[in-house]
Amino acid sequence: VGEVWWAEFPYEETSDFKKRPVIVLDADTIMVLSVKVTTSNPRDNDIYDVPILYWSECKLRLQSTARTAKTILIAKSAFKHKIGDMHEDDLNAIFDTYVQYLEDNGIL
């Protein structure tokens, strides 16, 4: 939990994927709950976008945003290379926002 990895993140519209950084929120033996990371700025109209303040400390190359509304289960086999570990403040903000997303959408 809290690790940052390069993984094959599937597109919503097709069966293709893009290799991108993801943040691990939970892992079991087969699947990993993963948050999409993008270098785009947080979107004004999406309260579930979380800026990663300590992006360089977790070894991301560029300032990044965690899109907690784009959290999915990814097979462990899709994980290619560990990048680093999230700063505790960023991980807490991402986790809290993800829980808020689940509550707001009736999942919790």
C-alpha positions as CSV (number, residue, x, y, z in Angstrom):
1,V,0.0,0.0,0.0
2,G,1.3,3.4,-0.9
3,E,3.7,2.2,-3.6
4,V,3.9,3.8,-7.0
5,W,4.4,1.5,-10.0
6,W,4.5,1.5,-13.7
7,A,1.5,-0.6,-14.8
8,E,-0.6,-1.4,-17.8
9,F,-3.7,0.8,-17.1
10,P,-6.7,-0.2,-19.4
11,Y,-8.6,2.4,-21.4
12,E,-12.3,2.7,-20.6
13,E,-13.4,2.6,-24.2
14,T,-11.3,-0.2,-25.6
15,S,-9.4,-3.3,-24.6
16,D,-6.1,-1.4,-25.1
17,F,-4.0,-0.1,-22.2
18,K,-1.4,2.6,-21.5
19,K,1.7,2.1,-19.4
20,R,1.3,4.8,-16.7
21,P,2.1,5.3,-13.0
22,V,-0.4,4.0,-10.5
23,I,-0.7,4.2,-6.8
24,V,-1.5,1.0,-4.8
25,L,-4.3,1.4,-2.3
26,D,-4.8,-2.3,-1.6
27,A,-3.4,-5.6,-2.8
28,D,-4.4,-9.2,-2.6
29,T,-2.9,-12.3,-4.2
30,I,-4.2,-11.6,-7.7
31,M,-5.6,-8.1,-8.1
32,V,-4.3,-4.7,-7.0
33,L,-6.6,-1.7,-6.2
34,S,-4.9,1.1,-8.2
35,V,-5.4,4.8,-8.7
36,K,-4.7,6.4,-12.1
37,V,-1.9,9.0,-12.1
38,T,-1.7,11.7,-14.8
39,T,0.6,14.7,-15.4
40,S,-2.5,16.8,-16.2
41,N,-3.5,19.4,-13.6
42,P,-6.4,18.6,-11.3
43,R,-9.6,19.4,-13.2
44,D,-11.8,22.2,-11.7
45,N,-14.9,20.2,-12.2
46,D,-13.7,17.0,-10.6
47,I,-13.5,17.1,-6.8
48,Y,-11.9,13.7,-6.8
49,D,-8.7,14.8,-8.5
50,V,-5.9,15.1,-5.9
51,P,-2.6,17.0,-6.7
52,I,0.4,14.9,-5.6
53,L,2.4,17.5,-3.6
54,Y,5.5,15.3,-3.0
55,W,5.7,13.9,-6.5
56,S,9.5,14.1,-6.7
57,E,9.9,12.3,-3.4
58,C,8.0,9.3,-4.7
59,K,10.2,9.4,-7.8
60,L,7.6,10.6,-10.3
61,R,9.3,12.5,-13.1
62,L,6.7,15.3,-13.3
63,Q,4.2,17.1,-11.2
64,S,1.2,14.8,-11.1
65,T,-2.4,14.3,-10.2
66,A,-4.1,11.2,-8.7
67,R,-7.5,10.7,-10.3
68,T,-9.3,8.8,-7.5
69,A,-12.5,8.5,-9.6
70,K,-10.4,6.4,-11.9
71,T,-9.5,3.7,-9.3
72,I,-9.7,0.1,-10.6
73,L,-8.5,-3.4,-9.9
74,I,-5.5,-4.3,-12.0
75,A,-4.0,-7.8,-12.3
76,K,-0.6,-8.1,-10.6
77,S,0.8,-9.3,-13.9
78,A,0.2,-5.8,-15.3
79,F,2.7,-4.3,-12.9
80,K,6.1,-3.8,-14.5
81,H,8.4,-1.7,-12.3
82,K,8.2,-0.1,-8.9
83,I,8.8,3.7,-9.1
84,G,8.8,4.7,-5.4
85,D,6.6,5.2,-2.3
86,M,4.0,7.8,-1.7
87,H,4.6,10.5,1.0
88,E,2.3,9.9,3.9
89,D,0.5,13.2,3.5
90,D,-0.3,12.5,-0.2
91,L,-1.4,8.9,0.5
92,N,-3.7,10.1,3.2
93,A,-5.2,12.8,1.0
94,I,-5.7,10.3,-1.9
95,F,-7.2,7.6,0.4
96,D,-9.6,10.1,2.0
97,T,-10.7,11.4,-1.3
98,Y,-11.2,7.9,-2.6
99,V,-13.4,7.0,0.4
100,Q,-15.4,10.3,-0.2
101,Y,-15.9,9.2,-3.9
102,L,-17.2,5.8,-2.7
103,E,-19.6,7.4,-0.2
104,D,-20.8,10.0,-2.7
105,N,-21.6,7.3,-5.3
106,G,-23.4,5.0,-2.8
107,I,-20.7,2.4,-2.9
108,L,-19.9,2.7,0.9
